[in-house]
Structures are given as C-alpha cells and as structure tokens.
Amino acid sequence: MSPSQIVQKLWNYCNVLRDDGMSYGDYVEQLTYLLFLKMADERSKPPYNLPSQVPKEYITGKVF
C-alpha cells in the first residue's frame, strides 16, 4: 500500500468518525491507536520479524 493510499484511508476514517459526532481530539486519539496497532503488526512480519509488544488479541483483522 502506498503512502498516499494510507493517507486517503486515514482521511476516510476521519470523515466517518466526524460524521458520527466525535470531536477532533477523540478521532485523532482513535486513529493514533489504529496506527500504533498497524505499526506493531507490520514490525512482527518479514523483513523485521520482531517480537510484538502488543498481545495478539489486540491485533486482529486487517486495519489497513
């Protein structure tokens, strides 16, 4: 996935959260959690193969 595609997905999530009545601070917080979980998941796969600091039950499904 290209950086521009990731940015577009994030903006799409922002629009959904904003339309559901969340404040700017709330949806920035939620998207930060999603990015953190995505980063942790990516680092546990090749070529990095690092042990994840996040329990597997929190990294479920496809985030992006």
PDB file of N, CA, C and O in Angstrom:
ATOM      1  N   MET A   1       0.853  -1.167   0.000  1.00  0.00           N
ATOM      2  CA  MET A   1       0.000   0.000   0.000  1.00  0.00           C
ATOM      3  C   MET A   1       0.903   1.236   0.000  1.00  0.00           C
ATOM      4  O   MET A   1       1.848   1.324   0.784  1.00  0.00           O
ATOM      5  N   SER A   2       0.610   2.159  -0.861  1.00  0.00           N
ATOM      6  CA  SER A   2       1.435   3.365  -0.986  1.00  0.00           C
ATOM      7  C   SER A   2       1.101   4.356   0.136  1.00  0.00           C
ATOM      8  O   SER A   2       0.020   4.296   0.722  1.00  0.00           O
ATOM      9  N   PRO A   3       2.029   5.261   0.427  1.00  0.00           N
ATOM     10  CA  PRO A   3       1.758   6.271   1.456  1.00  0.00           C
ATOM     11  C   PRO A   3       0.506   7.104   1.158  1.00  0.00           C
ATOM     12  O   PRO A   3      -0.247   7.440   2.073  1.00  0.00           O
ATOM     13  N   SER A   4       0.283   7.433  -0.104  1.00  0.00           N
ATOM     14  CA  SER A   4      -0.908   8.232  -0.427  1.00  0.00           C
ATOM     15  C   SER A   4      -2.197   7.444  -0.187  1.00  0.00           C
ATOM     16  O   SER A   4      -3.219   8.024   0.181  1.00  0.00           O
ATOM     17  N   GLN A   5      -2.155   6.133  -0.391  1.00  0.00           N
ATOM     18  CA  GLN A   5      -3.335   5.307  -0.117  1.00  0.00           C
ATOM     19  C   GLN A   5      -3.611   5.250   1.386  1.00  0.00           C
ATOM     20  O   GLN A   5      -4.766   5.281   1.810  1.00  0.00           O
ATOM     21  N   ILE A   6      -2.555   5.166   2.183  1.00  0.00           N
ATOM     22  CA  ILE A   6      -2.721   5.149   3.641  1.00  0.00           C
ATOM     23  C   ILE A   6      -3.311   6.471   4.116  1.00  0.00           C
ATOM     24  O   ILE A   6      -4.218   6.492   4.948  1.00  0.00           O
ATOM     25  N   VAL A   7      -2.793   7.569   3.584  1.00  0.00           N
ATOM     26  CA  VAL A   7      -3.316   8.889   3.949  1.00  0.00           C
ATOM     27  C   VAL A   7      -4.791   8.987   3.582  1.00  0.00           C
ATOM     28  O   VAL A   7      -5.590   9.494   4.369  1.00  0.00           O
ATOM     29  N   GLN A   8      -5.160   8.509   2.397  1.00  0.00           N
ATOM     30  CA  GLN A   8      -6.560   8.567   1.979  1.00  0.00           C
ATOM     31  C   GLN A   8      -7.443   7.730   2.895  1.00  0.00           C
ATOM     32  O   GLN A   8      -8.544   8.151   3.249  1.00  0.00           O
ATOM     33  N   LYS A   9      -6.970   6.551   3.281  1.00  0.00           N
ATOM     34  CA  LYS A   9      -7.756   5.715   4.199  1.00  0.00           C
ATOM     35  C   LYS A   9      -7.944   6.417   5.538  1.00  0.00           C
ATOM     36  O   LYS A   9      -9.032   6.384   6.114  1.00  0.00           O
ATOM     37  N   LEU A  10      -6.885   7.053   6.032  1.00  0.00           N
ATOM     38  CA  LEU A  10      -6.998   7.776   7.300  1.00  0.00           C
ATOM     39  C   LEU A  10      -8.019   8.905   7.206  1.00  0.00           C
ATOM     40  O   LEU A  10      -8.823   9.092   8.120  1.00  0.00           O
ATOM     41  N   TRP A  11      -7.993   9.658   6.109  1.00  0.00           N
ATOM     42  CA  TRP A  11      -8.967  10.731   5.942  1.00  0.00           C
ATOM     43  C   TRP A  11     -10.380  10.169   5.850  1.00  0.00           C
ATOM     44  O   TRP A  11     -11.323  10.779   6.353  1.00  0.00           O
ATOM     45  N   ASN A  12     -10.535   9.015   5.214  1.00  0.00           N
ATOM     46  CA  ASN A  12     -11.859   8.384   5.149  1.00  0.00           C
ATOM     47  C   ASN A  12     -12.349   8.025   6.548  1.00  0.00           C
ATOM     48  O   ASN A  12     -13.516   8.240   6.877  1.00  0.00           O
ATOM     49  N   TYR A  13     -11.446   7.472   7.379  1.00  0.00           N
ATOM     50  CA  TYR A  13     -11.810   7.163   8.765  1.00  0.00           C
ATOM     51  C   TYR A  13     -12.162   8.443   9.518  1.00  0.00           C
ATOM     52  O   TYR A  13     -13.116   8.464  10.297  1.00  0.00           O
ATOM     53  N   CYS A  14     -11.394   9.513   9.289  1.00  0.00           N
ATOM     54  CA  CYS A  14     -11.686  10.803   9.936  1.00  0.00           C
ATOM     55  C   CYS A  14     -13.090  11.273   9.593  1.00  0.00           C
ATOM     56  O   CYS A  14     -13.833  11.720  10.466  1.00  0.00           O
ATOM     57  N   ASN A  15     -13.450  11.171   8.328  1.00  0.00           N
ATOM     58  CA  ASN A  15     -14.781  11.610   7.896  1.00  0.00           C
ATOM     59  C   ASN A  15     -15.878  10.798   8.559  1.00  0.00           C
ATOM     60  O   ASN A  15     -16.897  11.350   8.975  1.00  0.00           O
ATOM     61  N   VAL A  16     -15.676   9.495   8.662  1.00  0.00           N
ATOM     62  CA  VAL A  16     -16.683   8.634   9.300  1.00  0.00           C
ATOM     63  C   VAL A  16     -16.827   8.997  10.769  1.00  0.00           C
ATOM     64  O   VAL A  16     -17.942   9.156  11.266  1.00  0.00           O
ATOM     65  N   LEU A  17     -15.697   9.128  11.470  1.00  0.00           N
ATOM     66  CA  LEU A  17     -15.748   9.439  12.896  1.00  0.00           C
ATOM     67  C   LEU A  17     -16.348  10.825  13.137  1.00  0.00           C
ATOM     68  O   LEU A  17     -17.134  11.006  14.067  1.00  0.00           O
ATOM     69  N   ARG A  18     -15.988  11.788  12.318  1.00  0.00           N
ATOM     70  CA  ARG A  18     -16.530  13.139  12.464  1.00  0.00           C
ATOM     71  C   ARG A  18     -18.035  13.127  12.219  1.00  0.00           C
ATOM     72  O   ARG A  18     -18.794  13.769  12.946  1.00  0.00           O
ATOM     73  N   ASP A  19     -18.460  12.397  11.198  1.00  0.00           N
ATOM     74  CA  ASP A  19     -19.886  12.327  10.878  1.00  0.00           C
ATOM     75  C   ASP A  19     -20.684  11.621  11.966  1.00  0.00           C
ATOM     76  O   ASP A  19     -21.891  11.830  12.087  1.00  0.00           O
ATOM     77  N   ASP A  20     -20.015  10.784  12.761  1.00  0.00           N
ATOM     78  CA  ASP A  20     -20.683  10.113  13.877  1.00  0.00           C
ATOM     79  C   ASP A  20     -20.722  10.981  15.126  1.00  0.00           C
ATOM     80  O   ASP A  20     -21.201  10.544  16.173  1.00  0.00           O
ATOM     81  N   GLY A  21     -20.219  12.210  15.021  1.00  0.00           N
ATOM     82  CA  GLY A  21     -20.325  13.142  16.134  1.00  0.00           C
ATOM     83  C   GLY A  21     -19.122  13.196  17.059  1.00  0.00           C
ATOM     84  O   GLY A  21     -19.182  13.844  18.104  1.00  0.00           O
ATOM     85  N   MET A  22     -18.042  12.538  16.704  1.00  0.00           N
ATOM     86  CA  MET A  22     -16.852  12.584  17.551  1.00  0.00           C
ATOM     87  C   MET A  22     -16.134  13.911  17.358  1.00  0.00           C
ATOM     88  O   MET A  22     -16.143  14.486  16.270  1.00  0.00           O
ATOM     89  N   SER A  23     -15.518  14.381  18.421  1.00  0.00           N
ATOM     90  CA  SER A  23     -14.741  15.616  18.321  1.00  0.00           C
ATOM     91  C   SER A  23     -13.404  15.323  17.651  1.00  0.00           C
ATOM     92  O   SER A  23     -12.986  14.170  17.543  1.00  0.00           O
ATOM     93  N   TYR A  24     -12.748  16.376  17.207  1.00  0.00           N
ATOM     94  CA  TYR A  24     -11.442  16.248  16.544  1.00  0.00           C
ATOM     95  C   TYR A  24     -10.457  15.493  17.432  1.00  0.00           C
ATOM     96  O   TYR A  24      -9.779  14.577  16.967  1.00  0.00           O
ATOM     97  N   GLY A  25     -10.377  15.868  18.696  1.00  0.00           N
ATOM     98  CA  GLY A  25      -9.454  15.206  19.624  1.00  0.00           C
ATOM     99  C   GLY A  25      -9.756  13.730  19.791  1.00  0.00           C
ATOM    100  O   GLY A  25      -8.838  12.914  19.877  1.00  0.00           O
ATOM    101  N   ASP A  26     -11.036  13.378  19.839  1.00  0.00           N
ATOM    102  CA  ASP A  26     -11.422  11.978  20.005  1.00  0.00           C
ATOM    103  C   ASP A  26     -11.025  11.138  18.801  1.00  0.00           C
ATOM    104  O   ASP A  26     -10.489  10.041  18.962  1.00  0.00           O
ATOM    105  N   TYR A  27     -11.281  11.638  17.596  1.00  0.00           N
ATOM    106  CA  TYR A  27     -10.957  10.790  16.456  1.00  0.00           C
ATOM    107  C   TYR A  27      -9.473  10.767  16.164  1.00  0.00           C
ATOM    108  O   TYR A  27      -8.983   9.788  15.601  1.00  0.00           O
ATOM    109  N   VAL A  28      -8.737  11.810  16.525  1.00  0.00           N
ATOM    110  CA  VAL A  28      -7.275  11.749  16.403  1.00  0.00           C
ATOM    111  C   VAL A  28      -6.732  10.679  17.348  1.00  0.00           C
ATOM    112  O   VAL A  28      -5.824   9.929  16.989  1.00  0.00           O
ATOM    113  N   GLU A  29      -7.289  10.612  18.549  1.00  0.00           N
ATOM    114  CA  GLU A  29      -6.874   9.592  19.512  1.00  0.00           C
ATOM    115  C   GLU A  29      -7.150   8.185  18.970  1.00  0.00           C
ATOM    116  O   GLU A  29      -6.283   7.315  19.049  1.00  0.00           O
ATOM    117  N   GLN A  30      -8.324   7.960  18.431  1.00  0.00           N
ATOM    118  CA  GLN A  30      -8.679   6.643  17.907  1.00  0.00           C
ATOM    119  C   GLN A  30      -7.800   6.250  16.724  1.00  0.00           C
ATOM    120  O   GLN A  30      -7.366   5.102  16.629  1.00  0.00           O
ATOM    121  N   LEU A  31      -7.538   7.184  15.829  1.00  0.00           N
ATOM    122  CA  LEU A  31      -6.685   6.889  14.676  1.00  0.00           C
ATOM    123  C   LEU A  31      -5.245   6.644  15.103  1.00  0.00           C
ATOM    124  O   LEU A  31      -4.545   5.851  14.474  1.00  0.00           O
ATOM    125  N   THR A  32      -4.795   7.306  16.154  1.00  0.00           N
ATOM    126  CA  THR A  32      -3.453   7.060  16.683  1.00  0.00           C
ATOM    127  C   THR A  32      -3.345   5.625  17.179  1.00  0.00           C
ATOM    128  O   THR A  32      -2.340   4.958  16.934  1.00  0.00           O
ATOM    129  N   TYR A  33      -4.370   5.145  17.874  1.00  0.00           N
ATOM    130  CA  TYR A  33      -4.371   3.746  18.321  1.00  0.00           C
ATOM    131  C   TYR A  33      -4.312   2.792  17.134  1.00  0.00           C
ATOM    132  O   TYR A  33      -3.551   1.824  17.154  1.00  0.00           O
ATOM    133  N   LEU A  34      -5.104   3.056  16.107  1.00  0.00           N
ATOM    134  CA  LEU A  34      -5.098   2.194  14.923  1.00  0.00           C
ATOM    135  C   LEU A  34      -3.727   2.162  14.256  1.00  0.00           C
ATOM    136  O   LEU A  34      -3.248   1.096  13.867  1.00  0.00           O
ATOM    137  N   LEU A  35      -3.098   3.322  14.123  1.00  0.00           N
ATOM    138  CA  LEU A  35      -1.766   3.376  13.513  1.00  0.00           C
ATOM    139  C   LEU A  35      -0.736   2.637  14.354  1.00  0.00           C
ATOM    140  O   LEU A  35       0.129   1.949  13.812  1.00  0.00           O
ATOM    141  N   PHE A  36      -0.821   2.773  15.668  1.00  0.00           N
ATOM    142  CA  PHE A  36       0.088   2.065  16.561  1.00  0.00           C
ATOM    143  C   PHE A  36      -0.061   0.555  16.395  1.00  0.00           C
ATOM    144  O   PHE A  36       0.936  -0.161  16.297  1.00  0.00           O
ATOM    145  N   LEU A  37      -1.300   0.070  16.365  1.00  0.00           N
ATOM    146  CA  LEU A  37      -1.530  -1.365  16.201  1.00  0.00           C
ATOM    147  C   LEU A  37      -1.050  -1.848  14.838  1.00  0.00           C
ATOM    148  O   LEU A  37      -0.486  -2.937  14.731  1.00  0.00           O
ATOM    149  N   LYS A  38      -1.267  -1.055  13.803  1.00  0.00           N
ATOM    150  CA  LYS A  38      -0.802  -1.412  12.464  1.00  0.00           C
ATOM    151  C   LYS A  38       0.719  -1.484  12.436  1.00  0.00           C
ATOM    152  O   LYS A  38       1.284  -2.420  11.870  1.00  0.00           O
ATOM    153  N   MET A  39       1.386  -0.507  13.039  1.00  0.00           N
ATOM    154  CA  MET A  39       2.843  -0.484  13.068  1.00  0.00           C
ATOM    155  C   MET A  39       3.383  -1.702  13.826  1.00  0.00           C
ATOM    156  O   MET A  39       4.346  -2.329  13.384  1.00  0.00           O
ATOM    157  N   ALA A  40       2.776  -2.035  14.951  1.00  0.00           N
ATOM    158  CA  ALA A  40       3.212  -3.193  15.727  1.00  0.00           C
ATOM    159  C   ALA A  40       3.036  -4.478  14.924  1.00  0.00           C
ATOM    160  O   ALA A  40       3.897  -5.357  14.958  1.00  0.00           O
ATOM    161  N   ASP A  41       1.930  -4.588  14.207  1.00  0.00           N
ATOM    162  CA  ASP A  41       1.679  -5.765  13.382  1.00  0.00           C
ATOM    163  C   ASP A  41       2.699  -5.874  12.251  1.00  0.00           C
ATOM    164  O   ASP A  41       3.230  -6.956  12.003  1.00  0.00           O
ATOM    165  N   GLU A  42       2.974  -4.779  11.571  1.00  0.00           N
ATOM    166  CA  GLU A  42       3.935  -4.785  10.459  1.00  0.00           C
ATOM    167  C   GLU A  42       5.339  -5.149  10.923  1.00  0.00           C
ATOM    168  O   GLU A  42       6.062  -5.848  10.214  1.00  0.00           O
ATOM    169  N   ARG A  43       5.728  -4.687  12.096  1.00  0.00           N
ATOM    170  CA  ARG A  43       7.075  -4.972  12.601  1.00  0.00           C
ATOM    171  C   ARG A  43       7.241  -6.441  12.996  1.00  0.00           C
ATOM    172  O   ARG A  43       8.367  -6.926  13.101  1.00  0.00           O
ATOM    173  N   SER A  44       6.137  -7.149  13.215  1.00  0.00           N
ATOM    174  CA  SER A  44       6.227  -8.561  13.590  1.00  0.00           C
ATOM    175  C   SER A  44       6.311  -9.483  12.375  1.00  0.00           C
ATOM    176  O   SER A  44       6.440 -10.698  12.525  1.00  0.00           O
ATOM    177  N   LYS A  45       6.237  -8.910  11.171  1.00  0.00           N
ATOM    178  CA  LYS A  45       6.278  -9.682   9.923  1.00  0.00           C
ATOM    179  C   LYS A  45       7.601  -9.440   9.198  1.00  0.00           C
ATOM    180  O   LYS A  45       8.325  -8.496   9.515  1.00  0.00           O
ATOM    181  N   PRO A  46       7.914 -10.306   8.214  1.00  0.00           N
ATOM    182  CA  PRO A  46       9.138 -10.084   7.428  1.00  0.00           C
ATOM    183  C   PRO A  46       9.098  -8.718   6.758  1.00  0.00           C
ATOM    184  O   PRO A  46       8.019  -8.271   6.369  1.00  0.00           O
ATOM    185  N   PRO A  47      10.189  -8.062   6.612  1.00  0.00           N
ATOM    186  CA  PRO A  47      11.567  -8.478   6.867  1.00  0.00           C
ATOM    187  C   PRO A  47      12.040  -8.229   8.296  1.00  0.00           C
ATOM    188  O   PRO A  47      13.178  -8.562   8.624  1.00  0.00           O
ATOM    189  N   TYR A  48      11.193  -7.648   9.160  1.00  0.00           N
ATOM    190  CA  TYR A  48      11.627  -7.284  10.509  1.00  0.00           C
ATOM    191  C   TYR A  48      11.596  -8.458  11.476  1.00  0.00           C
ATOM    192  O   TYR A  48      12.568  -8.698  12.192  1.00  0.00           O
ATOM    193  N   ASN A  49      10.491  -9.188  11.501  1.00  0.00           N
ATOM    194  CA  ASN A  49      10.318 -10.358  12.367  1.00  0.00           C
ATOM    195  C   ASN A  49      10.646 -10.069  13.828  1.00  0.00           C
ATOM    196  O   ASN A  49      11.253 -10.897  14.508  1.00  0.00           O
ATOM    197  N   LEU A  50      10.249  -8.911  14.303  1.00  0.00           N
ATOM    198  CA  LEU A  50      10.492  -8.545  15.694  1.00  0.00           C
ATOM    199  C   LEU A  50       9.342  -9.038  16.562  1.00  0.00           C
ATOM    200  O   LEU A  50       8.200  -9.099  16.106  1.00  0.00           O
ATOM    201  N   PRO A  51       9.638  -9.389  17.805  1.00  0.00           N
ATOM    202  CA  PRO A  51       8.544  -9.802  18.691  1.00  0.00           C
ATOM    203  C   PRO A  51       7.611  -8.619  18.959  1.00  0.00           C
ATOM    204  O   PRO A  51       8.065  -7.496  19.178  1.00  0.00           O
ATOM    205  N   SER A  52       6.341  -8.878  18.938  1.00  0.00           N
ATOM    206  CA  SER A  52       5.361  -7.817  19.150  1.00  0.00           C
ATOM    207  C   SER A  52       5.213  -7.538  20.636  1.00  0.00           C
ATOM    208  O   SER A  52       5.178  -8.459  21.453  1.00  0.00           O
ATOM    209  N   GLN A  53       5.128  -6.273  20.974  1.00  0.00           N
ATOM    210  CA  GLN A  53       4.886  -5.860  22.352  1.00  0.00           C
ATOM    211  C   GLN A  53       3.386  -5.806  22.656  1.00  0.00           C
ATOM    212  O   GLN A  53       2.979  -5.607  23.800  1.00  0.00           O
ATOM    213  N   VAL A  54       2.578  -5.986  21.619  1.00  0.00           N
ATOM    214  CA  VAL A  54       1.127  -5.921  21.752  1.00  0.00           C
ATOM    215  C   VAL A  54       0.581  -7.347  21.729  1.00  0.00           C
ATOM    216  O   VAL A  54       0.902  -8.106  20.814  1.00  0.00           O
ATOM    217  N   PRO A  55      -0.238  -7.730  22.717  1.00  0.00           N
ATOM    218  CA  PRO A  55      -0.819  -9.069  22.708  1.00  0.00           C
ATOM    219  C   PRO A  55      -1.620  -9.331  21.428  1.00  0.00           C
ATOM    220  O   PRO A  55      -2.264  -8.428  20.895  1.00  0.00           O
ATOM    221  N   LYS A  56      -1.572 -10.563  20.947  1.00  0.00           N
ATOM    222  CA  LYS A  56      -2.219 -10.937  19.681  1.00  0.00           C
ATOM    223  C   LYS A  56      -3.717 -10.632  19.659  1.00  0.00           C
ATOM    224  O   LYS A  56      -4.259 -10.324  18.597  1.00  0.00           O
ATOM    225  N   GLU A  57      -4.395 -10.712  20.801  1.00  0.00           N
ATOM    226  CA  GLU A  57      -5.842 -10.465  20.788  1.00  0.00           C
ATOM    227  C   GLU A  57      -6.186  -9.021  20.429  1.00  0.00           C
ATOM    228  O   GLU A  57      -7.329  -8.725  20.082  1.00  0.00           O
ATOM    229  N   TYR A  58      -5.207  -8.124  20.510  1.00  0.00           N
ATOM    230  CA  TYR A  58      -5.441  -6.728  20.132  1.00  0.00           C
ATOM    231  C   TYR A  58      -5.093  -6.449  18.679  1.00  0.00           C
ATOM    232  O   TYR A  58      -5.453  -5.400  18.146  1.00  0.00           O
ATOM    233  N   ILE A  59      -4.402  -7.367  18.041  1.00  0.00           N
ATOM    234  CA  ILE A  59      -4.064  -7.219  16.625  1.00  0.00           C
ATOM    235  C   ILE A  59      -4.861  -8.273  15.871  1.00  0.00           C
ATOM    236  O   ILE A  59      -4.358  -9.353  15.561  1.00  0.00           O
ATOM    237  N   THR A  60      -6.101  -7.942  15.585  1.00  0.00           N
ATOM    238  CA  THR A  60      -6.970  -8.880  14.885  1.00  0.00           C
ATOM    239  C   THR A  60      -7.501  -8.232  13.623  1.00  0.00           C
ATOM    240  O   THR A  60      -7.839  -7.048  13.610  1.00  0.00           O
ATOM    241  N   GLY A  61      -7.569  -9.004  12.584  1.00  0.00           N
ATOM    242  CA  GLY A  61      -8.120  -8.490  11.338  1.00  0.00           C
ATOM    243  C   GLY A  61      -7.188  -7.540  10.627  1.00  0.00           C
ATOM    244  O   GLY A  61      -6.045  -7.328  11.031  1.00  0.00           O
ATOM    245  N   LYS A  62      -7.699  -6.986   9.575  1.00  0.00           N
ATOM    246  CA  LYS A  62      -6.920  -6.084   8.743  1.00  0.00           C
ATOM    247  C   LYS A  62      -7.296  -4.646   9.083  1.00  0.00           C
ATOM    248  O   LYS A  62      -8.451  -4.248   8.933  1.00  0.00           O
ATOM    249  N   VAL A  63      -6.325  -3.875   9.536  1.00  0.00           N
ATOM    250  CA  VAL A  63      -6.582  -2.480   9.889  1.00  0.00           C
ATOM    251  C   VAL A  63      -6.596  -1.620   8.645  1.00  0.00           C
ATOM    252  O   VAL A  63      -7.507  -0.815   8.453  1.00  0.00           O
ATOM    253  N   PHE A  64      -5.587  -1.786   7.791  1.00  0.00           N
ATOM    254  CA  PHE A  64      -5.493  -1.010   6.554  1.00  0.00           C
ATOM    255  C   PHE A  64      -5.389  -1.951   5.391  1.00  0.00           C
ATOM    256  O   PHE A  64      -5.299  -1.509   4.245  1.00  0.00           O
TER     257      PHE A  64
END
